[in-house]
């Protein structure tokens, strides 16, 4: 959300904006080696990292996005009973009709639209203590009426001239004597519990398909600016801790299966310091954290860790959870040293800003990267918030519920977005929602589709992250994941260089392939194109990628192969107890198991089984009726690393005696079918 994030930046320099054009072969190619090991750093990628905000059903379906957030400044003062909100500093502190007098309709419509395409909703529950009210006939109201408080620096000239911006025309100072009741009413957690009850009554509990995610307000450390009409003093650590516990408890009391999400803070200072302290620092021009009064009152602890620790202590004492997901917002900033004081999520695509945008994704993960903006700290957002959770409230999920790298209409913004998606998956983030949803015509929107719907049939990037290393991620980054649905290895190669193409050598380890890869690519031509397949032998192949491009490789996994008798399609199969050859009986009295079912040992090649891989076995009778087999053991044959033994058993009770065709499936890829004869 574009808020007051430039308060602490130096005066902007004049920048000349240069349109960056990308051509294949526009500069000499750079040789790059990409090393992928499918057995290393394996972990699940939560699809909720591909969330968005305020997306339409058509956008959600096209992006194959599982999560849609309703957030932002207006949600902090949404009144569910009158279905109205106050826009805060975003729009002259006006309280406006949300389109209907039906209680809660704005968010009910939002949830309904999301459910129509199978997406979960995230809805903001205000905890600021005030919500909007309307005038007669559902008319607009102004928190800073010019008629009441005098001339102001700006006003809503077109639609509501009496609504000012709360800054005196004479000297630009803030109006501090306003009555918060002018356009709002005070409420408490009981009022919001009524809304939660409405949502549960209307949609059911989260466990039964209702609203799953309840957000605890929005960017509270900025309330003293964005909602200064009702909350002119920045909130303390105690206020935020108490609000999450109070409002979270009301959510859980109404729907124990719902997930409470917070703190929803806006950026770097708000991770470390309370809104009270940051406001105090600005008022006193003293940014020495040792002087901050709220911090000093809490043993010098950072704000986020202190609140997490206090919530954890409360929840342990009460036996009831107040928070489920710890979330922050993150927007890349500029660089005073480079003469780029503006925010990187602007539409500036000058070479300097584009290169900064390429580097700035490091702020999400790299503990050695010093943010070059006014922050001037090593931020590493995702490892930092995970470490806080691990130390102060283990078991919470982590999320980034607002972010934006800008330049949506340019390929530089698209490569940044693709890089961010890859980082979220590699770093193990649990959920993320982009602010907001780009227009479908933009390269950035199409970069998002490269992960979730690159072929228009909802084919996706993989869901099991694996090791993928490159020498310089500022110029070319790469991310790899196994797709458990079909066993394919997906590799997203992002050439962020502004002018140089890259000649990439992809080295594969611990992944058996069929020697063929699909190639999908997005460039400044702004079309997702399928290129010619790459055929290769061995464990390496080369690929040329143009400057400023996103290339997805879909590398088919090799099918496992059941070993058969020479010149026959009969399986090499043994009774695992007496080692008798087929035909095999369904039961064996000498079997050690209580059910005496025969355990059949099969032998297979092309089986590289890694932790988390799916492995199944099945049989078909002469009429093609399927029978799932129980897989009881998978392991290498001692002394024959290329050969794997698989022990399976038929269901109990067994089917009829006869010939069966057996097969195994690894990561969704099915082997050949080999026959065995089963007797009673």
N, C-alpha and C positions, 0 to 999 in steps of 0.2 A: 504494500500500500504506500502510495507516495505521500509521505507525511513530512514532519518538520525535521528531516534528517540532515539539513544543511546548516543548522544553527552554529555549529562549531568549526565550520570550514573557513578557509581564507577567501579573499575576494577572487572571483572567477577571472581567469584570463580569457581573452578573445581567441576562439578556436576557429580555424577554417575546416569545414566539414568536407571531406573528400569521399566521394562514392567509390567503394572498392569493388572492382570487377574481377571476376575469376574466370580463367581460361585454362583448360587442360594444356599443359606444356608451356604456361606463361613464364616459367622460369625453370632453370635447370633442376632436375629432380634430386632429392636428398635420399641417400640410402638409410633405411631404418630397419632394425631387427625387432620383431615382436615375438617374445617367448611365452608360450602358453603351456601350462601343466595342469591337466584335468584332475590330478590327484591331490593338488595342493590348494590350501585356503578355500576349501569347499564350504559353502553355507547357502542357506535358502535366501532368495530374494523375495521380499514381501511385495506383492503387486500394488499395495497401497502407496508405495513411493511414487506412483504415476498419477497421483491425484491432481485435481484442478480446483478452481473456484468459479462459482457462478456460470458454469457451463450449461448450455442448452442440452436437451435430450439428444439432438442430432450430433452435437459435438462430442458428448459422452460416448455415444455409440460409435462414432467414427474414430475417436481416439482410443476406444476400448478402455476407457478410464473407469476404475472401480470406485472412485471416491470424489465427492463434490462438496466443497466447503462454502458455507454462507458466513462471511466474516466481514471485518472492516469497521470503520468508525461508526457508521450508522447503526450497527447491530448492538453497540454498547448501551443505547438508550431506546431500544425497541420495546414498545408496550404491546404485549400480546392481546390484552383485553380490548384496546381500541384499534389494534392493527395499524399502528403509526410509529414513526421514529423521529429522532432528532439527529440532524446530519453533523452536528458539531462544527469544528473548524473547516471541514470539507466544503460546507455550503452554508455559510452565514448563520450557523447555529439555529437553523429553522426546524420546527416540528412540522412534519408533513404527513398527510394521509397516504397510507400504503395501498390505496386502491379499493378498499372495501371495509365496511363496518363489521364484517364477520370476524370474531375473535380468532387470532392466530392464522388468518388465511394466507398471509404472505409466505410463511414458512411451511404451511400445509401444502401449498401449491408447489413449493420448492421440493419437498419430500416426494410428493406424488410424481413430479416430472422425473426425478432421479430413479424412483422405483420402476418407472415404465421401461427403463433400459437396464435395470439390474445394478444400478450404482448405489452405494451407501451415501448417506448425507451426514454432514457435520454442521450442527446448528449452534450458534452462539447464545449463551444464557447470560444476560447482563448481571454483573455483580457490583456495579458502580454505585448503586443505591438510589438512582433516579431513572425514570423513563419519561418519554415524551407524553404530552397531552395535546389535544386539539381545541380550537375555538368553536364558536357556534357554527352549526351546519358543517362540521368537520373542516373548519377553516384553518389556515396556517397560523402559526404563532412564532414570534421571534424572541429569542433570549436576550438580544441586545437591540431593543426597539429604539430607533433614532428619535421618535417622538418622546420617549421616556428618558433616554440617556444622552441625547444630544448628538451632534454631527460626528461621523466616524470616517475612518480612512477609506472604507469601501462599503458597498452595500449591494443588494440584489436588485439592480436597476431595472431588469427586464420583468421580473415576476413578482417581487415583493419588496418594493423600495424602502419600506420601513425597517427591513431586516439589515442590521449592520454587522460588521465583522468583529465588534468588541474592542476596537482600537480607536482612541480619541483622535479626531481629525487635527486637533491643535498640536499635539506633540507625539502621536503614535503610541502613547502609553496604554496599558490595558485598563479597561473599565473593571473595577474591582467591587463596586457597590451594587452590582445587579442582584435582583431577586431571582434565585433559581426556580421559583414557582411560576415565573412568567410563562414558561413554555414546557415545564416538566412537573412531575409529581414525585415525591419520595416513596420508595418501595423497599421491601426487605426480601429475605430469602423465602419467606412464606408465600409472598406474591408470586415469585418465580416457580415455586413448587406447584402452584396452581397451573402454570403453563406446562410443566413437565407432566402433570396428571392429564391435562388436555391432550398432549402428544401421545401418551400411552393409551389413553382411551380411544383416540382416533386411529393410531397405527399399531397398537400392540406393544409388548415389550421388545427389547432388542433381540432377545432369544427367539422371539416369534416373528421376526421380520420387521420390527419397528425401528425407530431411530436408535442408532448405535452410539454415536459420538456427540457428547455435550461439551461444548467449549466454554471454559470459564472466562468470559468476557474477551476483551481484545486490547493488547498493548497498554496495560495499566500504568506503566511508568510515564506514559505520555498524556494521561488524563488531564494533568495540570495545564496542558496546552490544547489538546484536541477537544476536551470537554471541560474547559475552564469555567464555563457558565454554571456547572453544578459541582465541579470538583477542582477548585482552584489551587489546592495544595497537593503536591505529589504524594502518593500513598507510601506509607512506611512498610517495612518488612512485616510487622505485626498485622497490618491491615490486609495485606495480600494473603498471608498465612491463614488468618481467620476467615477471609472470604472463601477461599478454596475449601476449607474444612466445612464451613456452614452451608454453602451452596452445593458443594459436592455431596454432602450428607443428604440434602433434600432430593437430589437426583437419585442417589442409591436407595433411599427409603421408598421412592416411588417405583423405580425399576432397578432392582439389584443386578440385572444383567447388562445394564448400560455401561459405557466407558466414559469416565470423566477426563477431560483433556485440559491441561494448563502448563505453564503460566501464560503462554501466548505473548511473550515479551518481544519488543520490536527490534533490538539489535544490541551491539556490543556493550554499551554502558549499562543497559538494562539487564544484562546477564549478571553483572558484577555489583551494581549499586541500585538501591531502591529509587523510586521516583522522587521521594522526599529528598534524598541526598543529592541527586543530580540537579534538581531544581535549586537546592541550597548552593551548590557549587557555582551555578550560573549567576545567582543573585549576588554572591560574594566574590566572584571571579577567583575562586580558590578550588583548584582541581586536585589538590593533595588529598588522597583518600584517607590519610591519617587524621584529617580534620573533619571528615564527614560525621555529623552528629548521629545519624541513625546507625551507621556502621559501628561507630564507637560504642553505642549502647548495646551492641550485639557481639561483643568480644572481638571486633575487627573482622568478622567473617564476611565473605562475599555473600551477596543477596540470595542468589539462586540456591547455593548449597545450604544456607541457613534455613530457608523456607522448606526445602526438600527434607532436611533432617527433622524439622519440627513436625511436618505432616506425618513423616514415618513414625515418630515417637507417639503422636496422637493416635494413629491407626493401630499401632501395636497395643496401646493401652485400651482402646475401645473394641478392638477386634473387628473393626469395620474400615474398609478402604475408602479414602476420600479422593484419591487420584490414581489414574491408570496409565496416562500417557503424559510424559514431560515434553513440552514443545516450546520452540522458539521461532522467531522470524529472522531472516537474514537477507540483506541487500548489499551487494558489493558497492564500495565507495570509490572515490576518485584517487588522485595522487597529487599532492601539492608539489612534490619534488619534480614531477613531470609537467607541471603546469596544467593539471587536469583536476581541478577542485570539484567538478560536478560528479554526479553519481554515475557509476558504470552501467546502471540499468536505464540510462537515457538512450536516445537514438543517435548519439554521437558514434560515427564509425570512421573517424579519422584514423590514420595508421597508429598513432600513439594510443588512442583509446581502445582500438580493436586489439592491440597487443596486450594492453592492460587487462581487457576483458578475458583474453585467452589465459593469462596468468592467474587472474583473481579467483578462479575456481579452486585454486590451492587452499584458499582460506577455509574451505569446507573440510579439509582432511590433513594438510601437511603441517606437522608440528614445527618444522623448520622455516616456514614461510612467514615473514613479517609483513603484515598488511601495510601497504605503502601510503595509505590515506592518513587522515587525522587520527585514526585509531592507533597506528604505529605499534601494534602488538602482534604476537603470535596467537592467532585466534583458534585455528583448527576446530571448527564448530562441532562436527559430529563426534570425533573422539573425546572432545571436552565434555559434551553433555552426557555421553555414555559413561565417562569416568565419574561424573557427579552422581549419576543414577547408581552405578555400581557401589559407590562409597556410601551414599546417603539414603538411598531408597531402592535397594536391589529388587528387580522384578518389574519395574516400570518399563513400558515401551518408550521410545524416543522418536521425535518427529520434528520436521521443519514445515510449519503450516503456512508460511508466506516466504516467497523468494521470487526474484526476477532478475535476469541478467541483461534485460533491455534489448534494443535493436531487433525487435520482433520481425520487422520487414526486411531484414538483411541476413545474408548467409552467416555473417559473423555472430549474430545473435543465435542463429540455429546451431552452429557448432558449439557455442557455449551451453545451450540447453541440452544438447546431446551429451556433452561432457558431464553436466550436472546429473543427469539421469544415471549415467554409468557410475559416477562416484557414489550416489545414493545406494545403488545396489551393491557395489564392492565393499562399501564401508558398513553395511548391515543396518542402515536406517530402517525404522519400522513403518513410517508413513511420511508423506510429504504432499502438500497441495500448492501448486503454483499460483501466484497472483498475477493475472487472472488467467483466462483462457484466450490464447491468441486467435486472431481471425484465421479461418481455414485457408485463406489464400497465401498466408505468410510462410516463409521458409522455416520459421520456428515451430509453427504448428506441424509442419511436415516432418521436422526432426523428431517431434514427439511421436508421430505415427511410425517412424522407423523402428521404435521400440515396441509398439503395441498393435500395429495394424499395417505393416509395410506393404502387404500384398492385397489389401482390401478385403481379405477373408479372415481377419483377426489373428493372423499368425504373429507371433511375438518373439522378442528377445528371450533368451533362456531364463529359467527360474532357479538354477543352482550355480551361483557364482564360483568361478575357478580362477587360479592365478594367471595373471596376464601382465607382463612387464614390458616397458618401453624405456628408451634412454632419456627422452626429454618430453614430458607430457605437456609442456607449454606450447610445443609446436605440433606434436602428434601424440594423441592419447589412444588407448585401446582397452576394451573391456570384453571379457569372455564369460560365457555361461552355458551350461548344459541345459537343453530344453527337455524336461522329464517326459513330456508328452510323446516325443518320438525319438529321443536320444541324440538329436542333432546338437553339435557344438556351434553356438552362435558367437560371432566376434564382431564388435562394433569398432571400426577404425575411424578416428576423427582427425583429419588433417586440418589443424587450425592455422597453419602457415598462411599468411596473406598472399604470398606470391609463388611459393615453391611447391611443386608437386613432390611426391615421395615414392620411392621404389621400396616397397616393404617386403621383407622376407619373413614369412610366418613359420615359426618352428613349433611343432606339436609334440607334446609328451603325454604319455598315459591316456591316449585316446585313439582307439582303433577306428579308422575311417574307411569309407568306400572309395576314396580317392576322387571325390567330386564335391564342389562347393557352389551353391548359388551365390550370386553377387547382386546386391541391391544398392543403389547409390542416389544420394541427394547432393546436388551442387547448386551454384548460383543460378542455374537454369530453372530452379524451383520446381522440379518434377522428380518424384520418386521413380526411378527407372530400373528395370531388371536388365542387367548386362548379361553377356554370355557366361555360361558356367565355366568354372576353372577345373580342369582335370589335372590330377597330379598323382605321382607315386611316391611312396616313402612317407616321411613325416615332415616335409617342408615344401613350401611353394612360394612363389613370388607374385606380387600384385602391385600395379601402379595406381596411385590414388592422386587425383588432382588437388591443387591448392584449395583450401576452404571447401572441404567436402566431407560427407558422412557416408561411409561404406559399410554395409552389413554383409558379413559372410555367414552363410548357413551351410555348415559342413556336415554332410550325412555321416552318421555313425555306421560302422561295419556291423552287419547282422551276425549274431552268434551262430555257430554251426554245430549241430549235433553230429557226432561221429556215427557212421553207419558201417555195416558189414561190407567187405569188399564187393564191389559190383552189385550191391543191393541197396534198397531203400529201407532196410530194416535197421533199427537202432542198435548200436552197441550198448546193450543193457544187461545189468546183472542184478540178481537178488543181493541186497547189501549184506545179508547175514551168511548165506551159504555159497554166495558167488556163483549160483547157477545161472546159466544162459536162458534166454527166452525160448519157449513159452514160459511165462511166469504166472503163478497163482495170485489171486487177490490177497490171500492170507497165508501166513507161514507160522505154524505153531511154535517154531523155534525163535520167532522174533521176540525181542526183549520188551517191546511195548505191550501195554495192557490190552490194546485192541487187536494185536497180532496182524495188523495190516502189513503187507509186504512193502518194504522200502526199496525202491528201484533206483539203482545208481546208473546215471547217464553220464556220457563224456562229451565235452563241448570245447570248441576252439573259439577264438575271438571274444573271449570273456575277460574284460578288465573291469572288475567290480570295485567301485569306490563307495565309501560311506554315504548313505543317503540314496544310493541308486535303487530304483525299483527293479525287482527280479521276480518274474512269475513263470508258471508252467501250466500247460493245458493239454487236454486230450480231445480227440474227435472220434466218434464211432463211424461205422460204415454209412450211417444216414446223416453224417455231418453234425450230429448233436454235440455240443461242447460240454466238457467236464473240467472244472478247475482242479488242478492238482496242488497239493500242499508241498511247498518247497521247504525241506527240513535242513538242508545243508548245501553250501556252495563253497568250494575251496580248490586250490591248485593241487594237482596230482604230484606228490613228492618226486623230485628229480625230473619233472616234465613241466616246466613253467608255462609252456604254451597250451597245456591241456588242463581243463577244469572238470572236476567231478561234481555232479549235481544229484542230490538225493531227493526223490519225490515220492509221494504216495497218493493213491486214489482216494476219493471221498468214502466215508463210512455212513451208510452201507454202500457197497460197491455197485456199479452198474452191471449190466449183463456181460457174460463172457463173450470174447470175440477179439477181432483185430481192432487196434486203436492206433491213431496217428498222434504222436507226441511232439510237442514243440515247446521251446522256452522263449521268453521275451526279456530283453535287457533294455532298460530305459525306454520301453515302449516299442523297441525294434524286435520283430519276431524272427526266430530262426527258421531253418528248413523243417519240414515235418518228416519224422521217421517212425516206422511201424514197430509195434510190439504185439504179441499175442498174449491175451490174459485168459486164464482158466479159473474156474470156481475155486 
